[in-house]
Amino acid sequence: MVATLSPVVVASEMMRIFPDSLVIACGIYAAIIQSYPYAVFFGTLIETTVIFKIIKYVATYLNMTGPMYSPAGQYKSICRSGFSGVVPTVEALATAKVGMTAAGFPSAPLFMLSTASSYIFTTLNYQTKELAALGPSYSSRYYISAMFLVILIFLFFIFRLSFECDGFGVLIVSIAIGLALGYLLVKQNSLLFGAQSINLIGIPLLENRTATGKKLYVCPK
């Protein structure tokens, strides 16, 4: 007899394995399509994981378990983010060898999701002129992506809060830091690797001609 899974169970499990699923999926996708911008995005997610580890360590060292309250539900299986098995999760890597009870701040799923969402939205914000020049079918993606990312963050927020995985304050601050970090990471990649490195949707970019100052399209390689 084949067991059937309800949409609620499937959705809950998909949220539980986050953010590991995001990092792994991005790496696989970048390798399959051999995309330079997505390879940079994958590297940025790895960088975000390191930053998360640093923030988690500092919060634990400063004993922020009290101010950044996390309810007892954080120890439930549904609240343990990432894949179960021999591969260490993002959250496990952040608390490894700390030598003390890890602080509940920041929330790994909301921190990583907010950073990734802010990164994606900021890259589109960098390309508003190109999207507008390509017509309504492209320019609408800016607003659609913004709505989708806000809804996604809200769903994860409700999920973590309703199952008492994280405290309200932890979730709010994790989202705020993640949004700011995503914006800064786009700035970093744009300065270090150029505009093409953040062109996730692969559209031709508008640039100025050196001699005449007229606009021209530069297609991604």
C-alpha positions in Angstrom: 0.0 0.0 0.0 1.4 3.4 -1.1 1.1 6.0 1.6 -0.3 9.4 0.5 1.1 12.6 1.7 -1.1 15.6 2.2 0.0 19.0 0.7 0.4 20.3 4.2 2.9 17.6 5.1 4.8 18.1 1.9 4.9 21.9 2.3 6.0 21.5 6.0 8.8 19.1 5.0 10.0 21.5 2.2 10.2 24.3 4.7 12.0 22.1 7.2 14.8 21.2 4.9 15.4 24.8 4.1 18.0 26.5 3.9 20.2 23.5 2.9 17.9 22.7 0.0 18.4 26.3 -1.3 22.2 26.1 -1.3 22.4 22.6 -2.8 19.7 23.4 -5.5 21.5 26.6 -6.5 24.8 24.8 -6.8 23.4 22.0 -8.9 21.4 24.4 -11.1 24.5 26.6 -11.7 26.5 23.5 -12.7 23.9 22.1 -15.0 23.2 25.3 -17.0 26.9 26.5 -16.5 25.7 30.0 -15.5 28.2 32.5 -14.3 25.7 34.6 -12.4 24.2 31.6 -10.6 27.7 30.3 -9.8 28.4 33.7 -8.2 25.0 33.4 -6.4 26.0 29.9 -5.1 29.2 31.3 -3.8 27.3 34.1 -2.2 25.1 31.6 -0.4 28.2 29.9 0.9 29.5 33.3 2.0 26.1 33.9 3.7 26.5 30.6 5.6 29.9 31.7 6.9 28.4 35.1 8.0 25.5 33.2 9.7 28.1 31.1 11.5 29.9 34.2 12.7 26.7 35.9 13.9 25.6 32.7 15.7 28.9 32.3 17.4 28.9 35.9 18.6 25.3 35.7 19.8 26.2 32.5 21.7 29.4 34.0 23.1 27.5 37.1 24.3 24.9 34.8 25.9 22.0 36.3 23.8 19.8 33.3 24.6 17.9 35.5 27.0 17.4 38.7 24.9 16.8 36.7 21.7 14.3 34.3 23.2 13.6 31.1 21.4 10.8 28.8 22.7 11.3 25.2 23.7 9.7 24.2 20.4 13.0 24.8 18.7 14.1 21.3 19.7 11.2 19.6 18.0 12.1 17.6 14.9 10.0 19.8 12.6 12.0 22.8 13.8 15.4 21.3 13.0 16.2 22.9 9.6 18.1 21.0 6.9 18.5 17.5 5.7 18.7 14.7 8.2 21.7 12.4 7.8 25.5 12.4 7.8 25.9 15.7 5.9 26.1 18.6 8.4 23.4 21.2 8.0 23.9 25.0 7.8 22.6 25.3 11.3 24.8 22.5 12.6 27.9 24.0 11.0 27.1 27.3 12.7 26.9 25.7 16.2 29.7 23.2 15.9 32.5 23.3 18.5 31.0 26.4 20.2 31.3 24.6 23.6 28.1 26.2 25.1 24.4 26.2 24.5 23.8 27.9 21.2 21.7 31.0 21.0 18.5 30.9 19.1 19.6 33.9 17.1 19.5 34.2 14.1 16.9 31.9 12.7 18.7 29.9 9.9 15.8 29.5 7.5 14.6 33.2 7.8 18.1 34.6 7.8 19.1 32.6 4.6 15.8 33.2 2.9 15.7 36.9 3.6 19.3 37.3 2.3 18.6 35.3 -0.9 15.3 37.2 -1.5 17.0 40.5 -0.9 19.8 39.5 -3.3 17.4 38.5 -6.0 15.2 41.6 -5.7 18.2 43.9 -5.6 19.6 42.3 -8.8 16.3 43.1 -10.5 16.3 46.6 -9.1 19.7 47.1 -10.8 18.1 46.1 -14.1 14.9 48.2 -14.0 15.9 50.2 -17.1 16.7 47.0 -19.1 13.4 45.4 -18.0 11.4 48.5 -19.0 13.2 48.7 -22.4 12.3 45.1 -23.1 8.6 45.7 -22.6 5.7 45.0 -20.2 6.3 41.2 -20.3 9.7 41.7 -18.8 9.1 44.8 -16.6 6.2 43.1 -14.8 8.7 40.5 -13.5 10.1 43.1 -11.1 6.8 43.5 -9.3 5.8 39.8 -9.5 9.1 38.8 -8.0 8.7 41.3 -5.2 5.3 40.0 -4.3 6.4 36.4 -4.5 9.4 36.9 -2.2 7.4 38.8 0.4 4.8 36.0 0.4 7.5 33.4 0.7 9.2 35.1 3.7 5.8 35.6 5.3 4.9 31.9 5.0 8.2 30.8 6.5 7.7 33.4 9.3 4.2 32.0 10.1 5.5 28.4 9.9 8.4 29.0 12.3 6.2 31.1 14.7 3.2 28.7 14.7 5.4 25.7 15.6 7.3 27.7 18.2 10.6 27.1 16.5 11.7 30.7 17.0 10.6 33.7 19.0 8.9 36.7 17.4 11.9 38.9 18.1 14.4 36.4 16.6 12.4 36.1 13.4 12.0 39.9 12.9 15.7 40.7 13.6 16.8 37.7 11.4 14.7 39.0 8.5 16.0 42.6 8.9 19.6 41.5 9.0 19.1 39.1 6.1 17.5 41.8 3.9 20.3 44.3 4.6 22.9 41.6 4.0 21.4 40.6 0.6 21.6 44.2 -0.6 25.2 44.6 0.5 26.2 41.3 -1.2 24.8 42.5 -4.5 26.9 45.6 -4.1 29.9 43.5 -3.3 29.5 41.2 -6.3 28.8 44.1 -8.7 32.0 45.8 -7.7 34.2 42.7 -7.6 32.9 40.8 -10.6 30.9 43.3 -12.7 27.3 43.8 -13.7 27.1 40.4 -15.6 27.8 38.5 -12.3 24.4 39.6 -10.9 22.4 39.2 -14.1 20.4 36.2 -12.9 17.7 36.5 -15.5 20.2 36.7 -18.4 18.9 39.8 -20.2 21.0 42.1 -22.3 22.4 44.9 -20.2 22.3 48.6 -21.2 25.6 50.4 -21.2 26.9 53.7 -22.5 29.0 54.0 -25.6 32.4 55.5 -24.8 32.4 57.9 -27.8 28.8 58.9 -28.4 27.1 58.2 -25.0 24.3 56.4 -26.7 22.8 53.2 -25.2 23.8 49.8 -26.4 22.9 46.3 -25.3 25.6 44.0 -24.0 24.5 40.3 -24.1 25.7 37.9 -21.4 28.4 35.5 -22.6 
